[in-house]
Amino acid sequence: MYEHRNQPLASRKVFASRLIRNGLIGLLLIMFSLVIGMLGYHFIEHLSWIDALLNASMILSGMGPVNPVQTDAGKLFASFYALYSGIIPLTAAGVLAAPILHRFLHRFHLADEK
């Protein structure tokens, strides 16, 4: 049932590679989310690319929009994007924290067995 039960703690090199991998996954998640926002603001609200980037990054960071939303479709998009943006940074932080918490719990478990 627990085939990993008595494995030793991963080396620092393995741990570092896990941190880098998870950091890249978190970064890709944030970048993907930024692109979704930019596309929505550009094509739905007809903002320039730079204004779309500004609005998407401000919403994604929790600061709020810069340009007022004019259309009903834009308001729907902005509403759903804001809800989505409230979850994504937490998810990215969880992805980054996972190897750290795993190592801590593994070390704690190994110390508990001794």
BAFI-3210 file (N, C-alpha, C; in Angstrom, 3 decimals, decimal comma, padded with zeros to 6 digits):
// residues 114
n [1|2|3|4|5|6|7|8|9|10|11|12|13|14|15|16|17|18|19|20|21|22|23|24|25|26|27|28|29|30|31|32|33|34|35|36|37|38|39|40|41|42|43|44|45|46|47|48|49|50|51|52|53|54|55|56|57|58|59|60|61|62|63|64|65|66|67|68|69|70|71|72|73|74|75|76|77|78|79|80|81|82|83|84|85|86|87|88|89|90|91|92|93|94|95|96|97|98|99|100|101|102|103|104|105|106|107|108|109|110|111|112|113|114]
n.u [000,815|001,883|004,322|006,415|007,264|009,661|011,662|014,682|015,378|015,109|017,868|019,641|019,953|017,932|015,728|016,034|015,627|012,968|011,812|012,439|011,076|008,384|008,210|008,416|006,065|004,168|004,780|004,136|001,396|000,563|001,370|-000,183|-002,705|-002,509|-002,335|-004,875|-006,469|-005,484|-006,224|-009,016|-009,617|-008,586|-009,961|-012,672|-013,284|-012,001|-009,584|-006,293|-003,281|-001,391|-002,926|-004,680|-002,892|-002,134|-004,627|-005,274|-003,071|-003,316|-005,806|-005,218|-003,281|-004,738|-005,311|-007,249|-009,259|-008,076|-009,003|-012,359|-015,005|-016,908|-018,826|-021,541|-020,748|-018,049|-018,225|-019,241|-017,083|-015,023|-015,996|-015,972|-013,261|-012,117|-013,017|-011,762|-009,130|-008,801|-008,313|-006,166|-003,494|-003,287|-003,352|-000,999|000,870|000,478|001,348|004,055|004,759|004,361|006,583|008,226|006,688|006,266|008,883|009,432|007,448|008,228|010,788|010,065|008,576|010,571|012,203|010,443|010,247|012,653]
n.v [-001,189|001,347|002,060|003,906|004,301|003,952|005,406|007,279|010,764|013,005|014,050|017,246|018,151|016,811|017,842|020,572|020,443|019,688|021,958|023,886|022,814|022,905|025,645|026,592|025,491|026,916|029,525|029,270|028,845|031,327|032,990|031,934|032,599|035,380|035,801|034,891|036,898|039,154|038,563|038,505|041,161|042,553|041,565|041,474|043,852|045,605|046,909|048,352|046,382|046,932|048,230|046,151|044,305|045,751|045,968|043,224|042,322|043,910|043,071|040,359|040,552|041,463|044,137|045,512|046,776|049,077|050,519|051,540|049,182|048,766|047,325|044,899|042,250|042,532|043,180|040,800|039,091|040,370|039,990|037,159|036,703|038,095|036,579|034,133|035,037|035,447|032,973|031,783|032,883|031,797|029,080|028,828|029,494|027,355|025,234|025,870|025,706|023,037|021,053|021,944|021,678|018,926|017,931|018,868|017,465|014,833|014,775|015,231|012,911|010,953|011,588|011,031|008,265|007,404]
n.w [000,000|000,826|-000,924|-000,963|001,568|003,215|001,963|001,508|002,241|-000,466|-002,503|-002,434|-005,018|-006,469|-005,106|-005,736|-008,507|-008,548|-007,386|-009,350|-011,576|-010,635|-010,190|-012,812|-013,854|-012,330|-013,229|-015,963|-015,707|-014,676|-016,818|-018,921|-017,955|-018,013|-020,771|-021,560|-020,387|-021,757|-024,413|-024,149|-023,290|-025,473|-027,803|-027,065|-025,671|-027,286|-026,730|-027,015|-027,497|-025,501|-023,561|-023,023|-021,926|-019,630|-018,229|-017,880|-016,363|-014,094|-013,075|-012,656|-010,689|-008,623|-008,304|-009,717|-012,511|-015,071|-017,316|-017,992|-018,424|-021,295|-022,869|-022,746|-023,167|-022,598|-019,900|-018,849|-019,498|-017,997|-015,415|-015,075|-015,560|-013,458|-011,263|-011,862|-011,764|-009,070|-008,064|-009,428|-008,695|-006,115|-006,691|-008,224|-006,250|-004,537|-006,154|-006,323|-003,620|-003,014|-003,358|-001,284|001,044|000,876|001,210|003,803|005,298|004,699|005,846|008,513|008,952|008,638|010,817|012,821|012,669|013,713]
ca.u [000,000|002,776|005,603|007,441|007,284|010,976|012,653|015,435|015,086|015,702|019,078|019,397|019,851|016,583|014,823|016,153|014,983|011,516|011,443|012,517|009,965|007,132|008,251|008,089|004,633|003,465|004,991|003,320|000,005|000,351|001,490|-001,382|-003,805|-002,308|-002,683|-006,344|-006,960|-005,129|-007,070|-010,377|-009,711|-008,299|-010,975|-014,035|-013,403|-011,308|-008,482|-005,001|-002,570|-000,734|-003,979|-005,168|-001,884|-002,248|-005,843|-005,172|-002,094|-003,864|-006,837|-004,554|-002,541|-005,687|-005,374|-008,466|-009,087|-007,652|-009,966|-013,740|-015,539|-017,994|-019,853|-022,085|-019,860|-016,840|-018,531|-019,289|-015,713|-014,284|-016,499|-015,445|-011,808|-011,786|-013,197|-010,676|-007,868|-008,707|-007,914|-004,922|-002,277|-003,255|-002,983|000,432|001,624|000,389|002,227|005,429|004,971|004,188|007,801|008,757|005,883|006,533|010,191|009,275|006,693|009,049|011,833|009,375|008,219|011,804|012,625|009,470|010,512|013,892]
ca.v [000,000|002,496|001,616|004,927|004,525|004,040|005,986|008,382|012,118|013,301|014,894|018,670|018,307|016,371|018,826|021,789|020,212|019,721|023,359|024,546|022,309|023,454|027,076|026,790|025,206|028,082|030,648|029,015|029,053|032,775|033,548|031,496|033,410|036,732|035,776|034,813|038,236|040,057|038,243|038,942|042,624|043,057|041,208|041,739|045,275|046,361|047,699|048,095|045,280|047,403|048,439|044,823|043,775|046,484|045,565|041,820|042,168|044,543|042,171|039,136|040,841|041,842|045,591|046,020|047,249|050,455|051,095|051,116|048,195|049,460|046,467|043,840|041,089|042,872|043,095|039,369|038,592|040,930|039,348|035,796|036,775|038,519|035,405|033,221|035,632|035,311|031,599|031,395|033,100|030,817|027,791|028,898|029,441|025,966|024,421|026,173|025,272|021,586|020,312|022,381|021,002|017,490|017,674|019,074|016,346|013,635|014,877|015,039|011,493|010,190|011,848|010,371|006,830|007,103]
ca.w [000,000|000,886|-001,440|-000,748|003,010|003,845|001,080|002,122|001,796|-001,779|-002,455|-002,714|-006,469|-006,846|-004,539|-006,544|-009,808|-008,308|-007,197|-010,650|-012,385|-010,136|-010,443|-014,222|-014,008|-011,783|-014,143|-017,156|-015,323|-014,607|-018,171|-019,651|-017,446|-018,522|-022,195|-021,634|-020,098|-022,853|-025,568|-023,855|-023,321|-026,820|-028,795|-026,601|-025,322|-028,339|-026,187|-027,660|-026,841|-024,281|-022,566|-022,652|-021,003|-018,372|-017,528|-017,482|-015,279|-012,892|-012,533|-012,195|-009,457|-007,581|-008,174|-010,347|-013,883|-015,303|-018,251|-017,742|-019,353|-021,994|-023,468|-021,897|-023,314|-021,849|-018,476|-018,515|-019,521|-016,867|-014,195|-014,971|-015,478|-012,089|-010,391|-012,223|-011,305|-007,624|-007,739|-010,099|-007,909|-005,017|-007,294|-008,574|-004,995|-004,064|-006,999|-005,921|-002,234|-002,872|-003,051|000,012|002,069|000,780|001,825|005,242|005,873|004,580|006,873|009,782|009,046|008,849|012,184|013,681|012,655|014,445]
c.u [000,865|004,145|006,719|007,734|008,682|012,042|013,385|014,996|015,798|016,918|018,709|019,236|018,458|015,550|014,841|015,484|013,469|011,032|011,433|011,345|008,639|007,071|007,899|006,618|003,805|003,579|004,166|001,842|-000,331|000,404|000,280|-002,584|-003,713|-002,702|-004,202|-006,939|-006,680|-006,015|-008,496|-010,529|-009,472|-009,461|-012,408|-014,243|-012,692|-010,271|-007,220|-004,293|-001,937|-001,761|-004,576|-004,201|-002,000|-003,471|-005,758|-004,201|-002,599|-004,948|-006,170|-003,793|-003,452|-005,853|-006,652|-008,192|-008,684|-008,675|-011,379|-014,213|-016,820|-019,136|-020,355|-021,206|-018,571|-017,058|-018,641|-017,885|-014,944|-014,721|-015,907|-013,920|-011,363|-011,943|-012,072|-009,349|-007,715|-008,168|-006,519|-003,661|-002,161|-002,840|-001,499|001,294|001,602|001,288|003,682|005,729|004,943|005,497|008,406|008,008|006,121|007,852|010,112|008,555|007,486|010,142|011,234|009,032|009,456|012,300|011,712|009,725|011,725|013,688]
c.v [001,262|002,084|002,629|005,138|004,754|004,607|007,120|009,722|012,377|014,213|016,347|018,915|017,913|017,377|020,121|021,611|020,206|021,155|024,111|024,111|022,917|024,970|027,401|026,513|026,384|029,289|030,480|029,231|030,545|033,395|033,177|032,346|034,848|036,817|035,698|036,205|039,216|039,820|038,732|040,444|043,189|042,794|041,501|043,225|046,189|047,335|047,413|046,985|045,735|047,678|047,114|044,157|044,440|046,039|044,128|041,638|042,806|043,673|040,935|039,360|041,308|043,336|046,185|046,588|048,713|051,164|050,641|050,153|048,775|048,556|045,435|042,587|041,314|042,772|041,647|038,780|039,068|040,296|037,959|035,783|037,200|037,359|034,397|033,729|035,604|033,956|031,264|031,700|032,137|029,446|027,763|028,830|028,020|025,035|024,635|025,643|023,759|020,840|020,693|021,684|019,499|017,137|017,809|017,892|015,042|013,625|014,641|013,570|010,630|010,370|011,134|008,862|006,465|007,040]
c.w [000,000|000,392|-001,235|000,733|003,579|002,914|001,795|001,545|000,474|-001,610|-002,757|-004,209|-006,955|-006,346|-005,359|-007,901|-009,661|-008,115|-008,527|-011,527|-011,932|-010,307|-011,887|-014,494|-013,492|-012,687|-015,414|-016,873|-015,269|-016,007|-019,029|-019,236|-017,940|-019,997|-022,368|-021,402|-021,217|-024,069|-025,346|-023,930|-024,724|-027,775|-028,352|-026,317|-026,312|-027,774|-026,991|-026,878|-025,525|-023,187|-022,100|-021,663|-019,638|-017,578|-017,034|-016,316|-013,992|-012,255|-011,929|-010,895|-008,323|-007,402|-008,763|-011,720|-013,950|-016,191|-017,892|-018,824|-019,960|-022,441|-022,466|-021,962|-022,538|-020,353|-018,019|-018,472|-018,291|-015,554|-014,016|-014,862|-014,070|-011,110|-010,610|-011,663|-009,793|-007,200|-008,268|-009,296|-006,717|-005,531|-007,633|-007,317|-004,418|-004,848|-006,598|-004,514|-002,075|-002,591|-001,696|001,139|002,064|001,459|003,342|005,891|005,796|005,655|008,263|009,996|009,300|010,280|013,169|013,763|013,496|015,915]
res [m|y|e|h|r|n|q|p|l|a|s|r|k|v|f|a|s|r|l|i|r|n|g|l|i|g|l|l|l|i|m|f|s|l|v|i|g|m|l|g|y|h|f|i|e|h|l|s|w|i|d|a|l|l|n|a|s|m|i|l|s|g|m|g|p|v|n|p|v|q|t|d|a|g|k|l|f|a|s|f|y|a|l|y|s|g|i|i|p|l|t|a|a|g|v|l|a|a|p|i|l|h|r|f|l|h|r|f|h|l|a|d|e|k]
***
